[in-house]
């Protein structure tokens, strides 16, 4: 499919297309179009896309006009030009690939890239270039990403997106519902989904969210974190 990129997306793609090799990081705020941007990078060989969440693995497919394979759960690739893989799946299937199978690796949500699972994948493959995309290059646990990426080559943060009218301005209100996530463990820098769900998806908590919404937002369109 033909996609007309926004000017900042095209600038990011141009920077990457002019890089010969290395491991580089791109910061792009949520909503600025990371997926459509990395799907527009010129391919010089096969591409591997790494995602840490199942729902992200299929997401890039609609932006590519070439053969597209999946490595996730029961789905397996078969030599396609672009392969999108769940990290937990491909790390167990590395021997199905040759180390030089991919010219480029793209890591989505790249703030997870320092996790041991990712490191095993990076140590196995030998791409010409590795590009990580993230909205949050600074992790909450202070772990540095420069052990994986050489530099940040492009940055467009949330404030930039709002100031340039690509993102809606924020009116932020906070409500104390009484969540207790102090005992929820973390995996690859994120809370364990199952434990987090058990901690917050409770009838009393859900009722509190609904009450806070009606009191603070009055039924208007609202995004709840």
C-alpha positions as CSV (number, residue, x, y, z in Angstrom):
1,X,0.0,0.0,0.0
2,X,1.2,3.5,-0.8
3,X,1.6,5.7,2.3
4,X,2.2,9.4,2.4
5,X,4.4,10.0,5.4
6,X,4.2,13.1,7.6
7,X,7.2,15.4,7.2
8,X,8.8,14.2,10.5
9,X,8.2,10.6,9.7
10,X,9.9,11.1,6.3
11,X,12.8,12.8,8.0
12,X,13.3,9.9,10.3
13,X,13.1,7.4,7.4
14,X,15.6,9.5,5.4
15,X,18.1,9.5,8.3
16,X,17.9,5.7,8.7
17,X,18.1,5.1,4.9
18,X,21.4,7.0,4.9
19,X,22.9,5.0,7.7
20,X,25.2,2.1,6.6
21,X,25.2,0.0,9.8
22,X,25.1,0.1,13.6
23,X,22.6,-0.1,16.4
24,X,20.5,3.0,16.7
25,X,17.5,4.3,18.7
26,X,14.5,6.4,17.6
27,X,12.3,8.1,20.1
28,X,8.8,8.8,18.9
29,X,5.9,9.6,21.2
30,X,2.8,7.4,21.3
31,X,0.5,8.5,18.5
32,X,3.2,9.8,16.2
33,X,3.2,6.7,14.1
34,X,6.2,4.5,14.9
35,X,4.9,1.5,13.0
36,X,4.1,3.3,9.7
37,X,7.5,4.9,10.0
38,X,9.6,1.8,10.4
39,X,7.6,0.0,7.7
40,X,8.7,2.7,5.3
41,X,12.4,2.2,5.8
42,X,14.1,1.1,2.6
43,X,14.8,-2.7,2.7
44,X,18.2,-3.9,1.5
45,X,17.5,-7.5,2.5
46,X,15.2,-9.4,4.9
47,X,13.8,-7.7,7.9
48,X,13.0,-9.0,11.4
49,X,10.6,-7.1,13.6
50,X,10.7,-7.9,17.3
51,X,7.7,-7.1,19.6
52,X,7.2,-8.0,23.3
53,X,3.4,-8.1,23.2
54,X,1.3,-10.5,21.1
55,X,-1.1,-7.9,19.8
56,X,1.9,-5.9,18.3
57,X,3.1,-8.8,16.2
58,X,0.4,-8.6,13.5
59,X,0.1,-4.8,13.6
60,X,2.9,-4.0,11.0
61,X,1.6,-6.3,8.4
62,X,-0.9,-3.9,6.8
63,X,1.9,-1.4,6.1
64,X,4.1,-3.8,4.0
65,X,3.6,-4.7,0.3
66,X,5.9,-7.7,0.3
67,X,5.8,-11.3,1.7
68,X,5.2,-11.1,5.5
69,X,5.7,-14.0,8.0
70,X,4.8,-14.4,11.6
71,X,6.7,-16.1,14.4
72,X,4.3,-16.4,17.3
73,X,2.7,-19.3,19.1
74,X,1.4,-21.7,16.4
75,X,2.4,-19.4,13.5
76,X,5.7,-19.9,11.8
77,X,7.5,-18.0,9.0
78,X,8.8,-19.5,5.8
79,X,11.5,-17.4,4.3
80,X,9.4,-14.2,3.9
81,X,11.0,-10.9,3.2
82,X,9.7,-9.4,6.5
83,X,9.2,-11.5,9.6
84,X,7.4,-10.2,12.6
85,X,8.1,-12.1,15.8
86,X,7.1,-12.3,19.4
87,X,10.2,-12.2,21.5
88,X,9.1,-15.1,23.6
89,X,8.4,-17.3,20.6
90,X,11.5,-16.6,18.4
91,X,14.0,-16.9,21.3
92,X,13.0,-20.6,21.4
93,X,13.3,-21.0,17.6
94,X,16.6,-19.4,16.9
95,X,18.0,-22.5,15.3
96,X,15.4,-22.4,12.6
97,X,17.3,-19.4,11.3
98,X,20.8,-18.6,10.1
99,X,22.6,-15.8,12.0
100,X,22.9,-13.7,8.8
101,X,19.3,-14.3,7.6
102,X,18.3,-10.7,8.3
103,X,19.8,-7.5,7.0
104,X,17.9,-5.4,9.5
105,X,16.3,-5.9,12.9
106,X,13.7,-3.5,14.1
107,X,12.8,-3.6,17.8
108,X,9.5,-2.2,18.7
109,X,9.0,-0.9,22.2
110,X,12.8,-0.8,22.4
111,X,13.0,0.2,26.1
112,X,12.7,-3.6,26.7
113,X,15.8,-4.3,24.7
114,X,18.1,-4.8,27.7
115,X,16.2,-7.9,28.9
116,X,18.1,-11.2,28.8
117,X,15.6,-12.6,26.2
118,X,16.3,-9.8,23.8
119,X,20.1,-10.1,24.4
120,X,20.0,-13.8,23.4
121,X,18.3,-12.8,20.1
122,X,20.8,-10.0,19.4
123,X,23.7,-12.2,20.2
124,X,22.5,-14.8,17.7
125,X,21.7,-12.7,14.7
126,X,24.2,-10.6,12.8
127,X,22.3,-7.9,10.9
128,X,23.8,-5.0,9.1
129,X,21.7,-2.5,11.1
130,X,19.5,-2.6,14.2
131,X,16.9,0.1,14.8
132,X,14.9,0.4,18.0
133,X,11.7,2.4,18.3
134,X,10.3,3.6,21.6
135,X,8.3,6.4,23.1
136,X,10.2,6.2,26.4
137,X,14.0,5.9,26.1
138,X,14.4,6.6,29.8
139,X,13.3,3.6,31.8
140,X,11.7,4.0,35.2
141,X,14.3,1.6,36.7
142,X,17.2,3.8,35.4
143,X,18.7,0.9,33.4
144,X,20.6,2.4,30.5
145,X,19.8,1.4,26.9
146,X,23.3,2.3,25.6
147,X,24.4,-1.3,26.3
148,X,22.3,-2.1,23.2
149,X,22.1,1.1,21.2
150,X,25.0,3.3,20.1
151,X,23.0,6.5,20.0
152,X,19.6,8.2,19.5
153,X,19.3,9.4,15.9
154,X,15.9,10.9,16.0
155,X,13.6,12.3,18.7
156,X,10.0,13.6,18.7
157,X,8.6,13.6,22.2
158,X,5.1,14.2,23.5
159,X,5.5,17.9,23.9
160,X,6.8,18.3,20.4
161,X,3.7,16.3,19.1
162,X,1.3,18.6,21.0
163,X,3.1,21.8,20.1
164,X,3.0,20.9,16.4
165,X,-0.6,19.9,16.5
166,X,-0.1,16.2,15.7
167,X,-1.3,15.1,19.2
168,X,-4.2,16.4,21.3
169,X,-3.3,18.7,24.2
170,X,-3.6,17.0,27.6
171,X,-5.9,17.9,30.5
172,X,-4.8,15.5,33.1
173,X,-6.8,14.6,36.3
174,X,-5.7,12.1,38.9
175,X,-8.0,10.0,41.1
176,X,-6.9,7.7,44.0
177,X,-8.9,4.5,43.5
178,X,-6.9,2.6,46.1
179,X,-4.9,0.3,43.9
180,X,-2.1,-1.7,45.6
181,X,0.5,-3.0,43.1
182,X,3.4,-3.1,45.5
183,X,3.5,-6.9,45.3
184,X,3.1,-7.2,41.5
185,X,6.3,-8.5,39.9
186,X,7.9,-7.1,36.7
187,X,9.0,-8.9,33.5
188,X,11.3,-7.1,31.0
189,X,10.6,-3.7,32.7
190,X,6.8,-4.1,32.6
191,X,4.4,-5.3,35.3
192,X,3.5,-9.0,34.9
193,X,0.1,-8.8,33.1
194,X,-1.5,-11.7,35.0
195,X,-0.5,-10.4,38.4
196,X,-1.4,-6.8,37.5
197,X,-4.9,-7.9,36.3
198,X,-5.5,-9.7,39.5
199,X,-4.4,-6.7,41.6
200,X,-6.5,-4.1,39.8
201,X,-9.4,-5.9,38.0
202,X,-11.6,-6.1,41.1
203,X,-15.3,-5.2,41.4
204,X,-14.6,-2.5,44.0
205,X,-11.8,-1.0,42.0
206,X,-13.8,-0.9,38.8
207,X,-16.7,0.8,40.5
208,X,-14.3,3.4,41.9
209,X,-13.0,4.1,38.3
210,X,-16.6,4.5,37.0
211,X,-17.4,6.9,39.9
212,X,-14.3,8.9,39.4
213,X,-15.0,9.2,35.7
214,X,-18.5,10.6,36.2
215,X,-17.3,13.0,38.9
216,X,-14.2,14.3,37.1
217,X,-15.0,13.9,33.4
218,X,-18.8,14.3,33.5
219,X,-19.4,11.8,30.6
220,X,-17.0,13.5,28.2
221,X,-14.6,11.6,25.9
222,X,-11.8,10.5,28.2
223,X,-8.7,8.3,28.1
224,X,-8.2,6.3,31.3
225,X,-4.8,4.9,32.4
